Amino acid sequence: MIVDNVLTSLEALPVSQTRESYLSFVATGGAAALQRDGGPEHVTASCFAFSPDFDRVLLCFHRKGGFWVQFGGHIESHDTSIASAAIREAREESGITELSLLSGSIADLDRHNLQSGFSCTAHWDVGFVAIAATDAQVAVSDESEDVRWFPCQALPTTVPPGLRERLDKVLDVIPTLVR
């Protein structure tokens, strides 16, 4: 059951207030905490896609949000793990089928409130890291207006609040994911 996978993946993280909040939210909500229609707040899966040298990040311009952001979205009934949901979302939204997870370990946790235009009020986002060749052919999905590579140290100005800090933390955690 994917709820068990999410709980196990979260338990593998170092103890922190954020980790404990996620564990409580998922344990209390059960399967509904992972479903788009399970309530106004639910867990989502995302994926930071990097170049092999980790100098560039692939972002999509999110149509509803109106900003550049990592790939991600809702967990689907056929997803077998939170990591598989993240890579599925990244492949769907980037068009890059050769995109591969660096690790099955969680790299980022970020609960964020959503603005009007979304049917839910908050996402409890669980982020992973993937690698793609910068010359891979990208394709824009229905949820996005564009997909583009950016230098990690020169993100566009239209990113959601906190994305720069999240990206920096993910880059810092990468060496621990490949042990």
Salt bridges, closest charged atoms under 4 A:
GLU20 OE2 - ARG19 NH1 2.35
GLU41 OE2 - ARG111 NH2 3.01
GLU76 OE2 - ARG36 NH2 3.27
ASP79 OD1 - ARG88 NE 2.81
GLU89 OE2 - ARG88 NH1 3.13
GLU92 OE1 - ARG88 NH1 3.28
ASP108 OD2 - ARG166 NH2 2.45
ASP110 OD2 - HIS112 ND1 2.84
ASP110 OD2 - ARG166 NH1 3.34
ASP125 OD2 - ARG166 NH2 2.98
ASP146 OD2 - ARG148 NH2 2.46
ASP168 OD1 - ARG164 NH2 2.74
